[in-house]
Amino acid sequence: MTWRARLTLIVIREKDPNAKKGFSKIKTIFYIETDNTEEEIRDFIDFVNNTCPVHDIIVNAPEFETEIVTK
C-alpha cells in the first residue's frame, strides 16, 4: 500500500498568503497480487479503510482543542 499526498509548500504560501494550508489531496494506492475475486479485493480494501485509524481521523476530523500549561 502506498500513500500519496499533496502538500502546499511554504514557498507557495510566501507568494500567496491565502494559499490553503496542509494537504489538498490524499490518495491510497493498493498494489495487490492475488487470485481473489474483484469483490473479495473490494471487501478487503473496505475492511482496511473502515478499521484504519489514520483513514478515520482524516475522514472524520476530530475536534481540536488547545491547552496551554505554564509554570
C-alpha positions in Angstrom: 0.0 0.0 0.0 1.2 3.5 -0.8 0.0 6.8 0.5 0.5 9.8 -1.7 -0.4 13.4 -0.6 -0.1 16.8 -2.0 1.0 19.5 0.5 1.0 23.2 -0.1 4.6 24.3 0.3 5.8 27.2 2.3 7.3 28.7 -0.8 3.8 28.9 -2.4 2.4 30.4 0.8 5.1 33.1 0.8 3.9 34.1 -2.7 0.2 33.8 -1.8 -0.6 34.2 1.9 -4.1 33.0 1.3 -3.0 29.6 -0.2 -4.5 26.6 1.5 -2.5 25.2 4.4 -1.9 21.5 4.5 -2.9 18.6 2.3 -5.2 19.2 -0.7 -5.5 15.5 -1.7 -4.6 12.2 -0.1 -4.6 9.1 -2.3 -4.1 5.5 -1.2 -2.9 3.0 -3.8 -3.2 -0.7 -3.1 -0.8 -3.0 -5.0 -2.4 -6.4 -4.8 -1.3 -9.7 -6.3 -3.9 -12.3 -5.6 -6.2 -14.9 -7.0 -9.2 -13.4 -5.1 -12.2 -12.1 -6.9 -12.7 -8.4 -7.5 -15.5 -8.4 -4.9 -13.2 -10.1 -2.3 -10.5 -7.5 -3.0 -13.0 -4.6 -2.7 -14.3 -6.1 0.6 -10.7 -6.3 1.9 -10.0 -2.7 1.0 -13.3 -1.6 2.6 -12.2 -3.5 5.7 -8.8 -1.8 5.8 -10.3 1.7 5.3 -13.0 1.0 7.9 -10.5 -0.2 10.6 -7.6 2.2 9.8 -7.3 4.9 12.5 -5.4 7.2 10.1 -8.2 6.9 7.5 -10.8 7.6 10.2 -9.1 10.6 11.6 -8.9 12.2 8.1 -12.4 11.4 7.0 -13.9 12.2 10.4 -11.9 15.1 11.6 -11.8 15.2 15.4 -12.5 18.3 17.5 -9.3 20.2 18.1 -8.5 21.6 21.5 -5.6 23.7 22.5 -4.4 23.8 26.1 -1.6 26.0 27.4 0.1 24.9 30.6 2.6 27.3 32.1 4.7 27.1 35.3 
